[in-house]
């Protein structure tokens, strides 16, 4: 298993890359780097893709 981290995961290309990594049998998604937002953590980039931050 190859561990993968994605920096810039909040954009359209990052979202597509998340989807591709999650579907690949040899890859494990271990990190998502997203820019900070006021008042909390940005979670919209991982919603609906089957990966949880916790």
Secondary structure, DSSP 8 states (H G I E B T S, - for coil): -EEEEEESTTSHHHHHHHHHHHH-TTEEEEEEE---BTTB---TTTTTTT----
